[in-house]
Amino acid sequence: MKIFTFQSISPHLMRLHYAPTAAMAGNATPRALLRRRVEFPSKEKGVNLVGELVWPSDERSSLVQSSMPATSSTLTTSASEKTLPVSVLAHGLADDRDSFLLPRLAEELALRIGVASLRFDFRGNGESGGAFRFGNAATRDGDPADLEAAVEFLLRGEHEEEPRLRFRVVALLGHSKAGSAVVSYAAARGGGGGRGGSKEEDEKKKKDVDGEEEEKEPETTAADPLFVPLIINVAGRFDHADRAAIASRFGDDIFSRVREEAEDQGAGGVPFTWRVGSRKAKKEWRLTAADLADRLGTDMGALCGQLPAETRILCIHGTEDATVPPSAAVRYREAAVEGAEAKSRSLLFPPRVVMVEGADHNFTRREKADELVEAVVAFVAEGLRE
């Protein structure tokens, strides 16, 4: 078996090529997987989220070392405690924790690079409580709040595993709607305690090399305990105000229907019945005027401009995606770079874009799914090493 590694074809676009590794060639001791269904509180009072925790059982997986700040989404542990890197894998609209490629990604990350994972159902989806919503991908009390609850749950150590096991949250991955949610989560966080990357500091470094000025220690940023360094956006929508995309899903008259329903029924909304999640269960829900306004008012460009300088972001998109335009991945990158420049700062790790030739929105073809998995594993492994 082989693994992809990144090869730059421009300053911001990446392609993948195969390179054999010892672990994939069978020279490494196989890992066994442990699984547990977990339930933890959301930010909404009285509403719990349900998920599955997957982690490798071998001792050496807990000894993964990296140069990521120790304050980045980690617990303070004693020398006798085991610390395991963990990722949070988030599903898209009307899906659940077992949809898309999330179960496979959980297994590949654990078996191949020793990274545990938590997959969970957003509120109103799968087994989790709460109401199903259409347009809350970027609101602080929406999907990003559920991601925050998941990160906090992992850091609290309330997962009922062996008491000495602790988690260090290293990555968030979101597909489709959750792709926007993980970027929104990252934008709301402070940095990981690293050094700032202002343009003035960049110029200062150049002058120092030429011996023109005395070197000074650059400022450091305070660490946010919920900062997660690796953000992976798979097929996430950038333009949430695209009315044509909404009309293609609900019908050309959806805006007038929602408006009329709001006038007649207040906040009742337009009723819909969908088959949702990995089991295609019947779901009855209502599209309200507030939910629609929330979707239309989401500005991912502004959020990208708020990303901490230490964030590493990977945007993966299929070139044959008929649900979300493939150009969204590039727009995420451009918005992050432009936002940093507007603040006279530079990103320490410019966003990467991987376009998977021929892949659709859900990467349904096996070979395209393979490419996605390899890109994710390579990105997380690289982040752990550096």
N, C-alpha and C positions, 0 to 999 in steps of 0.2 A: 504494500500500500504506500501511497505517497502523500506529501503535504504541499500545499501551495505556499510560495513566499512572494512578497511584494516586489515589484520592479517598476520604477518610475518611468513613465513615458512623457510626462510634463511635470511642472512644479506641483500640480494638484491632482492629476488624474493617474490612476494606477491600473496596471494589469497584473495578472497572476501567472506564475509558471511553476511547474512541478519540480520538486527537489526531494529525493528520498531522504528519510531520516532513520536513525537507528531504532527509535521507538516504533516507527511504523513498519520497520523490517522484521520486527519480532525479536529484537535484541533486548527489549526492556521487559521487566516483570509485569504481567498483566494486572490491572487493577480490578477489584470487585466493586460493585456499586451498592450503596445503601440508599433506601428511599423511606420517606415518611410523609404522610398526609399531615398538614399543619393548618391551624386556624389561628388568626390573630386579629386584633381590633383595627378597624379603619379609623380615619380621622372623624368620621360621622358617628355621633354617639349612638351606641346600641347596635351598630352594624359591623359584622365581622367579615374578613376576607379569608378565602380558603385556597390553599395551594399545595404543592408538593416540593419537598426538599430532597435533592439528590446530591450525594457526595461520595467520593472514593474512600474506600475503607482502609487502604494501606497506609502505614505509618509515614512513609516518606512523602506522601502527597501534602502533609501538613507542614513540611519543611521548605516549601517554595519560598525563595527569597526574591526580593525586588528592591529597586531604589525608590519606589513610590513612597511618598511621605507616610510615616507611621501613623500620622494623625488623620489620614484620609479614610474615613469610614471604617474605623477599626476600634476594637475594644482594647483597653489596657489589660494586659495579661501578665501573669507571673511566668517565671522561667519554666515551671512545670506544666504550663498550659499549652495546648496545641492551637495554632492559628492557621486557618485554612482560607485561601482566597475563594470568594463566592461571587457569582453573577446573578442578576435579576433579569429574567426573561419575560417579556410582556407581550400579550396578544393584541390583535387588532379589533376593529369594530365587529360586534356581534359574534365574537369568537370566544374561546376559553383557553385554559392553560395547556390543553392537549391538542390544540389546533396548530395549523401551519407546520413549521419544522421545529417547534419548541422542544418536544420530547427528544428528538434526535440531537438537537444542539446541546441539551442538558447532558446526554450520555457522552457525546464526543468531547465536550469540554472536560468532563470528569475523567474519562478513560485515558485521554491523550495528554492532557497537560495538568491534571490534578486540580481543576477548578470546579468547585461545587456550584449548584444553582438552585434558585428558588423560582418556580413558575407559579403564578397565582391568577385567580379570576378577578378582574376588576369588579367593582360594585355593579350589581344588576346583571352580571354575567355568570354563567356556570353555576357553581355552588355558593358563590358569595351572596351576601344579603344586599339590600339597597335597591335603588331604582336604576333601570337601564336608561342611559342618556346618549344622545347622538353627538352633541357638540362640545364636549368638555375635555378635549385633548390637551388644552393649554391653560385652563383656568386653575387657580391655586387650590380650589376646593374640589377639583375634578380628578382626572386620571393622575396628574402629578402628585396629588395628595395621597393617592393609593400607593404610588411608588415610594413616597416618603415613609408611609406606614410600613411597607415591606422592608425598607432599609433599616428602619428603627427596630423592627422585630428581630432582624438578624443580629444587630448590634447588641440588643438586650440579652441575647443568649437564652431566650425562653423557648428554644426549639426542642427541649426535652431529650437531647442526645446525651452522650457521655458528658458529665459536667465540666470536664477540662477542655472540651472542644469550643473554640471561639472562631468567629468569622471575621474576615476583612473584606469588605465589599469593594470589588475592583472594577466591575463593569455593569452597565445597564444596556440591555438590548430591547428594542421595540420594533414590532412589525406594523406597517400601515399606520393606523391611527396612533398606535403606541410609539411609532417612530417620532411623531411630533411630540408625544408626551415625554419621552426620555430627554429630548432636547430642551423642552420647557423646564423639566426638573433641573437639568444642569444649569440653565440660565438663572434659576432662582437661588442657586447655591453660591457661597463664597468660595474662595480658592482652597487649595490643599496645603497652604502654608509655604508655598514656593516663592521664588523671587519674582518681582514684577518684570514686565517686558516692555517698558515704555520706549518710544522712539528716541527720547533723549538719552536713555541709558545705552541704546544701541550706538548712538553717535559717540557717546562717552567712551565706549569700549574701543571704537576705532581710533580715537585720539590717544587713548592709553597705549595702544600698540605702537603708535608713531612716537610715543614719548613726549607728547605735547602737554599732557596734564597728569597730575598725580592720581593714581587709582583710588577710588572710594568704594566702600561696600554698598551695593545696591539695597534698596529697601526690600523688606520681606512683607508678605501679606499674612494676615491672621488666618489660621486654619479653621475651616468649617467642618465640624465633625461628621456632617452628612454629605460632604463632597465625595463624588465618585469619579475617578480619573478617566475611565474609558466609557465612551458613549457610542453605541452602534445603532444607527437609524436605517432600518431596512424598509425601503419603499414607502417612506413617510411623505405625506402631502405637505407641500410648502404653501401653496396659495389656497387657504381655507375660505377665501371670499369668492371663489370661482362659482358663480351661480349656475353656470351651465352644468358643472359636475353634480351639483345638488339636484338640478332638474332631471338629469339623466337617470338618477337613482329613484326619484319620487314622482316624476312627471312634471311637465312644463307648467302646470297650474298649481304647483305645491305652495308657492309663495302667497297666492291669493287664497288658497284653501286654509292655510295656517292663519292668515290675517282674519278671514271670515270666522273661523272657529274661535279665535281669541275674542272677537267682538260678541259672538253669540254665547260662548261657554266660559269665558274668562280664560283661565290658564289650562283648560282641559286638553287642548291639542288635537291634532289629527291622528286617528287610530291607525295602526299598522299591525300586521301579523307576519312575522318572519320565522324562518327556520334557522336557528342559530347554533353556534358552537360546533365542536367536533362530533357531537351526537345529533345535530340538526333538530334539536328540540324546538317545539312550538313556543314562540315568545310573542305576547301581545304587549304593545307599548304605544306611547303617544308622542308625536313630534310637536313640541310646544313652540310658541313664538319666542320665548326666552331662550330655548335651546338652539333654535335656528339663528337668533341674533348672536348667541355665543359663538357659534361656528363661523358666521360671517365676519365677526369682529376679531378673530384670532389673527395676530400679526406675527408670523414666525420670523420675519426679517428683523423686527425689533428685538425679539427674544434671542436670536442668534448673536446680535450685537452685545448681549449681556453675558455671554459665556466667559467663565473664568479663563485666564490666560493659560492655566495648566491643563485644561481639558483637552483630551485627545478624542477626536470625533471621526468616525468612519461612516460614510453614507454609501449604502449598497443599493443598486437599483437594476432591474431588468430592462433591457432595451425594448422589449415587446410588452411592457406593462400597459394594459388598456384601461386600468382603473385610476392610477396616479401617473401623470406625465413623467417620463424618465428624467426630464430636465430638472425636476425638483431636487435631485441630489446635488447637481451643480449649483443650483440657486442657494441651497443651504450653505455650501462652502463659500460662495461669493458673499453672502450676507454676513457670515461670521468674520471674514477678512475685512470687509468694509466697515462693520461695526467696530472692530478693534482699531482700525485706522482713524475712524471718527473720534475715538477717545484718545488718540495719540498713543496707542499701545500696539504691541505686536504679540501675536499668539506664539507661545512657545512651541506648539505642535500644530501647524496649519492643517485644517481638515482634509481628510482623504476622501476621494470618490472612487468607487469601484463599479463599473458598469458591466453587467453580466450579459453577454451577447445572446439574444434569443430567449431570455427568461421572461416569464409573465409575472403578474403581481404576486402570485403565491409560489413561484418557482416550482411548478408542478412536475416538470420534466426532471427525471432522476439526475441526469448529468448536470443540470442547472442547479438543482438542490445541492449536489456535491460541491459545486463551485462556491455557492454561498457558505456552506459549512466550513470549507477550507479557508475562505477569506476571514471568517469570524475567528476560527481557532488561531490562525496565524497572527491576527491583529492582537488578540488577548495575550497570546504567548509573547509577542514582541513587547507589549506593554509591561508584562511581568519582569522581563529581562532587563529593560532599560531603566 
